[in-house]
Amino acid sequence: MGIHVLRKTQIINTDIRTAWEFFSNPANLAKITPRELDFVVITKLPERIYPGLMIEYRVRPLFGIPARWLTEITHVGDGKFFVDEQRVGPYKIWHHEHHFKDLGDGRVEATDIVTYVIPFGILGEIVRPFLVEPQLKKIFDFRETAVATLFP
């Protein structure tokens, strides 16, 4: 079982309160997800995340094949971080930390740390560099561009 980590940091041109309000509203995830993933939230969403919140999505991560994804918000440090973990979905393990640091000059450093394990054992590990890693890179690069557009 290979444990993999993706880390992405971005400087956002906004204050910490505005950044937190945007990222802690689960409805905004669709705004920073590539259209080709056909990302649809199934759960009725609250305005803010909270520990224990379960969110169900439909997504088409590879080859247009639909997948259900259920995540739980497991930890929330108001204005500083939150963690979502996959309960049902395409990964064997998905643990996604979202960290926000006020830089004190009207900008925020946002860091995503995703720890994941691919299913299907050695077969999953063989296809990971060709299918999974490029898809994750594409998703997080899109997110970076979308956030920069939303907060110019």
N, C-alpha and C positions, 0 to 999 in steps of 0.2 A: 504494500500500500504506500504510494507516494503522496506525501503531504506537500502541497505547493502553496506559495504565498505570492500574491500580487499586491504591490504597493504603488499608490498613485497620489501625488501631492500637487495641489493647485493653489495659487494665490487668487483670491476673489476680491474684486473691487467693491466691497460693501462693508458695512459694520457688522459686528458679531450678532446683534439682535435680528437684523434683517436676514442674514445667512441662516441663522437657526430657525427662524419662522418659515423660511422656504424649505429647508431640508427636513424639518421635523413634521411637515405636512405631507402625509403619504400620497396625496393626490398629485403632488408635483413630480413624482417619480416618472410618470408618463412623459412629462415635458423634457426629460433628459435621457430618454431611452430611444434608440434608433427605431424609426418607423417599420423597417423591414422585420423587426422582431414581432410585430403584430401584438404588442404588449397590451393586455386588457386586464384591468382590476375587476375582480368578481365580487369581492367583499364590499359591503357598505362601509365607507371610511369615516373615521372621526377627523376633526381638523388637526389634531396633534397626536403624535405617537405616545405610547405609554408602555411600560413593561407588561408583557403578557398579551399585547395586541397581536392577533393572528390576521394575516393578510393573504388572501388567495388571488393568484394571477393566472392568466393563460398567456403563454409566450411560445414563440416558435424559434428556438435557439439554433437549430441546425436543420438545413435542408427543408425548411418550411413545415417540419413535423411539429404539431402542437403538443405542448407539455403543460401540465398543471404544476404550479409552484405554490407552496404554502410556506410563508415565513412567519417567524415569531420575533417580535421586538423583545429582546431578553434583558437589555440594560439601557437605561437612559440617565445621563448626567446632564441636567438641564443647561443648555447653552454650550455644552462642551463635547459631548459624544453620545452616540447610541450604537447599539449592536443589533443586527438582525441575523437570525440563523434559520436555514432551511429546515423545515420539518418533513416536507414531501417535495420532491422535485428531481431534476436531472442529475444532481451531484450526490455522491455518497455522503460528503460533508461539505457544508457551505457556512462559513462564519465570517460575517462582514462587519468590520468596525468602521465607523464614521467619526472622525475627530475634527474639532474646530478650535482654532487658536486665534485669539484676537491679537493682531500685530500692533495695535495701538495707534495706527495711522490711517484708520478708515478702511483697512484691508483685513482679510481673514485668510489664514492658512487652513485649507481643508485637506485632510488626508484620509484616503480609503485604504484599509488593509483587509484583504480577502484571503482567508486560509481555506483551502478547498482540497477535496479528494475526489478523484474521478472514479466512477463505477467501472465494473467489468475487469478488474484486476490488471493483468499484464496487457491485455488487449486495449484497455482504456489508456494505459501509459504509452502504448505504441502510437495511438492516434492523437494523444494530447498535444504534441508540438505542431501538428498539422491542422487540427480542427479546433480544439478547445482554446489553446493559447491565442491564436489569431483572432478568434471570435471575442474573447475577453478583452484583448487589446483594442479591437474595433469599438466595442461597447464603451470602454472607459475613455478612449480618445474622443468619441462622439459626445460623451458626457462633459468632458473638459471644454469642448467647443461650444456646446449648448449653454453651459454655465457662464462662459466668457461673454456670450451674446446676451444672456439675460442680465448680467451685471457688468456692463462695459466700463 
